[in-house]
């Protein structure tokens, strides 16, 4: 057979395989949509509508597929989400979450406890390997950095670094955005404070962070209240240690009443990856899979960016020029992000273990 003819046949065969794969994917997608619509609803948990743009994303998913979405406990922490799965193993009603969105260290914990089922989305290959479970039990969805959200109507001199928070002028002012014994956002906030003191020794950062908050509490600067937009506006917690995307969303929502400034600290800039997973006991497993497909599609990833979150496929979509310029332009200056430290899964696990177990003894402030 002539070499050119052989090449043509090989190309034709490859094209046929590619076409067949595309047709299979399309058929699987149609089947998944039909199965999800047959279930008729989806139950999510801990997705505050202001968090990462989730409100718009949930509404867009409902409009696109006509599937009802039950929104459980929007202010829950990562630990609460796992407990919700455990408590509702035999519950097929709307009290049982189909999916969870938790801090990175909670993914392996949930897998080890048998709380998750594997599923790989169509865009699986474009999710970085260090941000997903090889078997598909959990996978990174977005990330941000810990920042200071400041009510500048009450705080005239805005803190620029962790050490500033210990100053007398910030008495009764500083709060975490969650309970550090259960919420990933609060755990990572403590770890970030520790990294500012132990930048070259992540193993010591968790204890350094606890020591920092012990000193903050002794100084009378720490407020043992879970910081939210309402408490910021009321003046109960005029400084909140919060993911940048939540802080920026609060700034937009409050519309200058009060004025809010979001500061990425000079040191101790910690980036946190959150992960998605499907409950092993999901009452609506097909709707859960369709929700995942939506979140990891180009459309879903762009929606996260619009909510100030860096989607996990950020590098892939930037290379393909598929992220809206308007959304990119809304982000703060990139300088702070360039300093960001991405703790490894092992480092996060050690930090979580240390902070959740030693907060009461070392800091002794019951956050409520």
Residue, then its C-alpha position, 0 to 999 in steps of 0.5 A: x500500500x502506498x505510504x500516503x494512502x496509509x497515512x490517509x487511512x490512519x488519519x481517517x481512522x483517528x478522526x472516526x475514533x474522535x468523532x465516535x468519542x464525541x458522539x458517545x460523550x454527547x449521548x452520555x450527556x443527554x442521558x445524564x440530563x434526562x436522568x437528572x431531570x427525572x430525579x427533579x431536584x438537587x440538595x446542596x449545603x453550605x453555599x451562601x449565595x454571596x459566596x463565590x457567586x453561588x447565588x447566580x450559579x444556582x439560579x442559572x443551573x435551575x433555569x438551564x435544566x429546570x431542576x429544583x435546588x434545595x439550599x441547606x444551611x448556607x453558613x455551615x462550615x466544612x465539618x458541618x457538611x460531613x456531619x450532615x452526610x453522616x446524620x442523613x445516611x438513610x434520609x432520602x428527603x431534602x435534609x440529605x445533601x447530594x454534594x458538598x463544597x469543603x476545604x481541601x483537607x476535608x476531601x480525603x477525610x470524607x473519602x476515608x470515612x466512606x462518605x463520598x462516591x467517585x465521579x469524573x467530570x468531562x473536563x477532568x484532565x484540565x483539573x491540576x493533579x495536585x488538586x484532585x483525588x486520582x480516583x475521582x472522589x473529590x476535586x478542586x473547584x476554586x481558590x482564593x487568599x485570606x484577606x482583611x475585610x475592613x469597615x473603614x467607617x469605623x477603622x480609620x487606619x487600615x491594617x496592612x499585615x498580621x502584626x498590625x492586628x495586635x495594636x491597641x487601636x484594634x481592640x474589640x475589632x478582629x474576628x474570624x469568619x467561622x468557628x476554628x474548631x470546624x470551619x476551614x475558612x477559620x482554620x486557614x486564617x489561623x494558619x495564615x497568621x502562623x505563616x507570617x511568623x514562620x514563613x520557612x517552616x510550615x510544620x510550625x505555622x499552626x502552633x505559631x498561628x494559635x499563639x498569635x490568636x492567643x495573644x490577640x485574645x489576651x490583648x482584647x482585640x479578638x472578638x469571638x463572633x463569627x464574622x459576616x457582612x451584617x456584623x461588619x456593618x453593625x460594627x460588632x466585627x469591624x475587621x474580619x479575616x476572610x477569603x478575598x472573594x467573600x470580602x469583595x462580594x460583601x463590599x459590593x453588596x454593602x454598596x458603601x454602607x459602610x465603606x469596605x476595604x479589602x487588604x491582602x496582607x504583606x506577609x502570610x498570604x495563604x491560598x486555599x483550594x476548596x473541593x467538590x464531592x458527591x455524597x455516597x448517600x446522595x438521594x439524587x446522584x444524577x442531579x449531583x453529577x449534572x451539577x458537577x458537569x455544570x460547575x466544571x464547564x467553561x460556563x461554570x468556571x467563568x461564573x466562579x471568576x465573576x464571583x471573585x474566585x479563581x476557578x480551578x481550571x484558571x490556567x487552562x481557560x486563560x491559555x484558551x482565552x475563555x475567561x471574560x476580561x470584565x471579570x478579570x478586571x474586577x480582581x484586586x492587583x495581582x501583586x498580593x496573589x503573587x506571594x501566595x503560598x499553597x499549603x500541601x494536602x499534608x500541611x493542611x491536614x497537620x494544621x487542621x489537626x493541630x488547630x481544631x484540637x488545641x484551639x480551646x486549650x491554647x486560645x480559649x475563646x468560644x467562637x459563636 
